[in-house]
């Protein structure tokens, strides 16, 4: 399924572009109009009757909102060298970005915040995260720690999540959308794994409307703790102008108190 969208130049660039266009639910006419090229030329490129230039590949990839990693694969398929670097987060060239991430994580205390890679593996976390991991299965905490597995696994946080069915539905829907957008096989495998996890005994019935948080506009993450049920809402921060692959795939998940009780408890943990 979608084999042509994997990170490999084995498939010619034309069919790759066609699959990405179809994945974005665009007709040839739609894409041609957006990219300001003729539909005839786009048809020739997709069918292999015309070889796109390097600039044309990048131009179409931009209009199709293709991730940087897959843009490199398109360039290779078209016979060009990749243009986007993929450096490890420890590379000196990414020092400024790492510092920005550390500042965000530290500055968000006493509330939890963590940085994750494209497969939802933990890159770093602030000091507010560690207390929530107490008592979890050691195997789940061995690197690489996958935060989605940690939250839904029966030996992870799942038994402590008060609104488990609602939170699970949110996670699966978000991951399903990510798989559709990226055609990433590892994410697809993770999605199937998460779907296979059992629902903890005694879990409350699913409520599509959720709890009334911020006027009903956000899905809460309700976690049972010693002090009571802590309720959070989350936001995601990404580097919007990143030209490095690993940096473009890095996301910061920050959790904010959804009520006064949670805010007081988290402030008390800082003290």
Order of alpha helices (4+ residues) and beta strands (2+ residues): alpha-alpha-alpha-alpha-alpha-alpha-beta-beta-alpha-alpha-alpha-alpha-beta-beta-alpha-beta-alpha
